Amino acid sequence: MAEWRDVSGYVYQVSDEGQVRNTHTNKILQPVKMKNGRLHVTLSSDGFQRKCTVHSLVAAAFLGMRGPGQEAAHKDGDYTHNHASNLEYLTRQENQKRFVMRSGGYSVHLTKRVQTADGLRYCAVAQSANGRVKPDVVLVSGKEERHPEGAYYLEWREHNKRVRLSVGKDAADASGRRQRKEAELHALNNGVAVVPEIGDNGHRSVAAAVAEYLEETKLSKKPKTFAAYGTALAYFVDCCPKLYLQDIERKDLLKFCAFLRDEKQQAPRSVYNKFENLMTFLKANGIRGLVNKNDWPRFVEEEPEVYEKEELDTLFAKCSSDERLWYEFFLMTGMREQEVMHTYWTDVNLTSHAVRVSHKPDLGWTPKAYKEREIPIPAKLVKSLKALKAKSDKTCSLVFPTTGCNPKLDFLDCLKAVAERAELNPDGFWLHKFRATFATWSLWAGVDLRTVQQWLGHSDMESTMRYLKPSRSQQVREKVNEIFA
């Protein structure tokens, strides 16, 4: 007879046979199979729903608390067999090792990235009767096709994630590397230390160098910077046919630009940024001088867009009191979105009419270029901030928090919504445009360039000068009329 125990925090019970029921209705829930083969049920509480795997509910009720780093595992490998006697707690490494040994060991597949009628695809290689790889022959929709273009790739899975490694264009070499990689994974799974593979000439593979560089970048750079490098280098690994880092040539870099432009449909500025990230990666690995200045991708340096006073009046007329203060703060401080999100009341000096951009170690946030700065604010904004502070939650240090006192993340979405209410084009409104407007209006008003640079937190004068939009004021028009009178 099944034994039933309560599910902590819910009006449900779970049996030692792997069934879950609602104690109010006594109805047994029908589990749903996930993509990984495990079963889950949906539990409801106070209007909220949560998906829970059946085996984890059984383990928590009948095996007790998990130890640090442990997870519930099926002894026989059958993810649908959730009887308490078939479950145990193992570490992730122990569970992964059991899975690999049960499935017959690691399997490393050899594919080739080729151009097909459906676009670029990773196709399985064709093999002859003796098991050797047929050079440049792949299986497309089950049929053999000859494709001399493209590079070979090894594919395997680690912790349910697919890993790909480019292994060059030579079929025999790629086949040999597949066998070595499979042996390496089997050795690691059995606890045997393996020295990372290095080429016959002592060179590292492109994929290994990228992985190492990104690991260092993650430790030393901000998440946004790390994500940008990760995307750029993933694209390069995707398009570069070279196996070893030292084999990269000028034409590989030019092909990368074409790949971004033609296949990834990247804008010219995005192509330039990703190419710059790639060059930084190569420089960090001691590779220089492959391209000259004329090889770098180019883009048109567009004139900065600023808000016209008329459209801001229309926008603010449709804002609530909170929304108006948000966007006046952006406009009158010139601060970046992340800086506004992480502004504390201790950064706002209502007496001296100034706001500081400062490091927030408790939130794990630092200003761009790691520079703190102070910005003067007008009396109009000070008055609004005083009113906000008087009614704000005294236990929350953020100026613009969410209900749970977390940094507000949806300033842009709210701005687009206000623009729609004002019957303005939402595509013409974004947060950085407030910063450009602040800089341009300050320069038009006669504030010197060095001071505006300090207010904006720019590292160089050139960045600030990009905001120097030509003035179209009445005074300028009068001077032009005088010149050509």
N, C-alpha and C positions, 0 to 999 in steps of 0.2 A: 504494500500500500504506500502511495506517495506521501512524503512528508512536506508540509508547506511551512514556509517562514516568510515574515514580513520583509518587504523591500523598504529600506530606510528612507524616510522622507516622502513616501508615496502611499496611496491607498491601494496598494497591490501586494500580492504575495507570489513567491516563486517556489516551485517544487524541486526536490532532488532529482526528478526525472526530466527537468528542463522545460516545464510549462509555467506560464505566467497568467495570473487571473486578477480581475478587479474584485476587491473584497466587497464593494457596494452592490454590484450587479451579479457577482459570482460567475461572470463570463470569462472564459479562457481566451486570451488574445491569440490571434493568428500571426505567427512570426513571418517576416519577409526576408528573403535571401538577398544578401548584398553581393556586390561584384566579386568580392574576395571569397565568397562561399559561406561566410558566417551568417547567422540569423540575428535579426534585430526586431524589437517591438517598440511601439511608441507609448510612452507613459505621459499622463496628463496630471497637472497639479496647479491649482489657482489660475487656470486659464492659459498656462504655458505647457508646451509639449516638448518632450525630450526623447530622442532615439537612443535606446540602450541595447547593446548586444546581449543576447540571452545568456551566453556562457559567462559573461562578466557578472550578471545578476546572480546566477547560480553560485559562482565562486565566492562572491562577497557574502552570500547567506550561509554557505555550508563549509567554506574553507577558511573563513576569517579574513583578517586584514592582510593585504599584500605587503611584502617587504620592500625596502627601497630598491627601485630599478627593476622590479618584477612585474610580470604580466600573466594573465590566465592563459593556459595552453591546453590543447586537447592531446591526450596521451596517444590515441590511435590515429591522429591526423584527420579524423572525420569532423569537419566543422559543424555538422548538423547533429552530432552525437553529444548532447549537452548534459548528460547525466553527471551528477556530482562525482561519481567514482571515476569518470573519464577525464576529470580536470585536475590540474595542478598548477602551482606557481613556479615560473622559471624566469630567468633574466632574458632580455631581448636576444643576447648573443647565444644563449643555450637554445632558445626557441628557434632562432634562425638556423643554427647548426642542425637541429633535428629535422627541420623542414628540408634542408638541402640533402641530407643523407637519405631521407624517406623518398625524395623525388629522384633519386639516382645521381645526385651530384649536380654541380653547376653545368649549365648548357650555354655555350657561347656560339652565337650565330654570325655568319659572315654574309654581309649584304653589300650592294653597290648602289650608290646614289646616281640615278640616271634620269634623263629627260624622256618622259612618256607622253602619250596623248592626253593624259590627265595632269600633266605638269611633272615637276621633280618628285621622284619617289625613291624610297629605299627598297630595292628588290633583292630577293634571295638569289644567290649565285647558282649557276647550273653546274652539275658534277657529272663526270664521265663514269663509266661502269666500274673503273678501279678506284673511284672515290676522289679523284683529283679534280680540282676546280678548273672549269673551262675558262680560259682567259677571255675577258670582255663579254661573256655570255651570261645573261640573267634570265630569271623567270618573271614574265609579265603576264598577269592573269592566267598563270599556269602554263604558258607557252614560252619556249626559248626564243630570246631575241638577242642580237648582237649590239652591244653598246660600248664603243671604245672610250666614250667620254666618262667623266666622273671618277670618284675615288672609292676604294673599298672601306667598309666600316665593320668593326666588331660590335656586337650587341649582346648584352647580358643584363641581368636584373640584380640589384642590390637593395634589400629592404623594400621590396615591391616597387622599386623605381627602375626604369630602363636607363641603362648607361650606354652611350655610343662613343667609340674611339676611332678616329680616322687612321687608317694604316697604309695609305699610299695607293698607287695605281698598279703595282705589280701583283698579279694573281697568286703566284707561288709564294711570294713573301707574305702576303696577306693570309694565306692558308696556314703557313707555318706559325704566324703570330697568333692565329686563332687557337691552335693547339697549345701553344705556350701559355696563353692567357687562361685557358681552361684548366691547365695543370696548376697554374699559379693560384687560381681560386679554390681548387680542391685542396691545395696545400694549406692555404690560409684557413680554410674551414676545419682542418684537422690540427690546427694550432702550430703549424710549421711556419717559422719566420721566412719571408721571401724578400730578397733584395729587389727593389723596383727595377723594371727593365730599362736598360739603356742601350742605345744603338751600338753597332760595332765600332763606330767612330767616336764613341763617348758622348754623343749628343742626346739631349732629352727630346721626348715627343712634344708636339705642340699642345696636345690635350693635357699632358702632365704639367707643363709649364703654366698653362692657363689656370689649372686647378690650384697650383701652388700660389700663383699671383693673387687669385681671388680670395684665397684663404688669408693672405696677409692684408689685402685690402679691407676685408671684413673686420679685421682687428683694429685697423688704423683710420678708417674713413667712416663717414656717416652712412646710414642705410640707403639714402637716396643715391649717394655717389657709388656705393657698392652695387646697387641695382643697375645703374647706368653702365658701369664697366662689365657687369655680368652679361647684359644684353648684347653689348658691342662685341665682346669676345666670343660669345656663343654664336653669333652670326659669322664671325671670322672662321671659327672651327668648322662651321657648317659649309662654308664655301671654299675653304683652302684645301687643295688636294695633297699638300705636303705632309709627310709624317713627322719629320724632325724640324725643330725650331730653326736650326742653322741652315736649313735648305730653303728657307723663305727668300724669294727674290722680289725685285721691284714689280714685276708683272703680277705677282700674287696680290700686292697691295692695290694695284690699279684695278684688278678684277674684283677686289673687295668693294671698291667704290661703285663699280658697275652693278655688282650683286645687290647692294643696298638700294641703288637707284631703280633698277629694272625689275628685280624680283620681289624686293621687300617694299617697293613703292614709297621709299623714304623721301621726305622733303630735302632740298639742298642743304639747309642748315643742319638737319638731323644727320645727313651723310657726313658733313664736316665734323660734327661732334663725335660720332662713332669712330671716324678715322683718327681723330685726335686721341681718343681713348686707346685705340690700337697702337698708335705710335708711342704713347706713354708706356704701355705694356712692353713693347719691343725694347725701348730705351732702358727699362728696368732690368731687362735680360741681356743688356750689353750689345744690342743690335742697333746700329746707327747707319746713316748715310745711304739707305736704300732708295730714297726718293729725294728729289730736289723741290724747291718751293713751287715750281710750276706743276708738280704732280699732285699737289694737295687739292682736294675738291673745293669748289668755290660756291659762294652763295651771295645773293644781293643783300647788302646791309640796308634794311628798310628803315625809313624814318620812324621814330617812335610815335605811337599813337597815344593821344591824350584825350581826356574828356573835355568837351565843350561845356561852358557854364550853363548853357540853356538845357542840355540833356541831363546834367546833374540836377538842375532844379526840377525837371520833370520826374527824374528818378526818386529824389528825396520826397517829393510830394506824395508818392505812393508808398513810402516806407512807414512802418510802425515806429514808435519811439525808440525801441531797441534796435531795429534795423538801421534807422538813421544814424544812431550813435556808432554802430559798427563801422559803417562805411565812411562816416566823417572821420573816425579814428584812422582808418586806412589812408584817407585823403590828406589829413592834416599832420600826419607823422611820417608818411612815406615808408612805413615799415613793411617788411615782407610778411607773407601769410604766416609762416612758422613763428616769426617774431611776435605778431599780434596774438596768435594762439597761446604763446607761452609768456605773456605779460602778466606779472604779479602786481598787486596793489602796492607792494613795497618798491616797485619800479617807477610808480607814478608820484611825482612830487607836486602836489596841488598848490603848494606855497610858492615855489620858484617857477612854476609853470613849465615843467619839463618831464620827459619820460625817458627811462633808460632801457636799453637792450642789454640783458645780462644773462650770464650762465645759469642754468637750472640743473644742478647735479642730481636733485631729487627726482627729476623727470627724465634724466639721461639726455638732456638737450643742451647744445652749445650754439652760439650765434655763428653765422657763416664767416669763414676765415678766422674763427675763434677770436673775434674782436668785439669787445663791449663798447657802447657809445651812448651819448646823451643827445636828445633831440628836444628843442624848445617847442612848446605847443601854444596855440592862441587861447585867449581868455574864453572864447566861445566854447571851445572843447573842454576847458577846465570846468566851466559851469555845468556842462552835461555830465562830466565824470563825477563831480561832487554829488549830483543828484542820484547817480547810479550807485555810488558807494554808500549813500545813506540808506538805501533799500536793499543792498546786497547781503548775501549770507556771510556773516562775520567769521564763520569757520572755514570759509573757502578763500584761498589766497589768489586765485585767478580772477582777472578783471572780466573776462568773457568765458565763463565756464558753462558746461552742460549741467543738467539737473544733478548728476552725480559728482560734480566738481572735477570733471575731466576737461582737457583742452577741446574747444569747439572745432569740429572738423569740416563743417558744411557751410562755411562762409560763401564759397563760390556758388553752390546750389541755391542758397537763399538769394544771392544777388541776381542770378538768372530768373528766379521766380518773381522778384520785384520788377525786373525789366519787362517781363511779360505783362504784369499787372499795369504797368505804365504804358503799355502798347509800344514799347521800344524793341528793337531787334536784340534778343538775348546774346546772339553771337558777337555783338559789338561790346559786350561787357565782361570783363575779367578783372581779377584782383590786382594783378601787376600793373594794370593801366592806371590805377590810383597812384601807384608809386611813380610812374612816369609823369603823371600830371603834377604831383607834388614837386618833383625835381624841376620840371619845365616852368611851372609858375614861380618857383623860388628864383630861378635864373632870370626869368623875365622881370621879376620885381627888383633886380639889382643885387641879389645876394651873390657874393663872390664864389667862384667855382670851387675853391679849396674848402670853403665852409659847407657847401652843398655836398661835396664828396664825403666829408666827415659825417654829416647827417645821414647820408645814405649807407654808410659803412662800406664804401668801395675801397679796394686796395690800390687802385691806380686812377689817375685823372682821366684816362681815355674812356673808362667805363662810364664816368659821370658825363663826359662830353657827348656821349651818344644820346643823352636826354635833352640836349640843347636844341630843341625844336625851334625853327624860325618863328619869330613873333609876327602875329597878324593884327596887332593892336592898331587903334586909330592913330596913335603917335607915329607908328612905323609908316602907315599909309601917307600921313602928312609929310614925312621926310622924303619918301619916294616922290611925291608930287613936287616937292621943292627942287629935287635933283633934276627932274626933267621938265620943270616949268618953262 
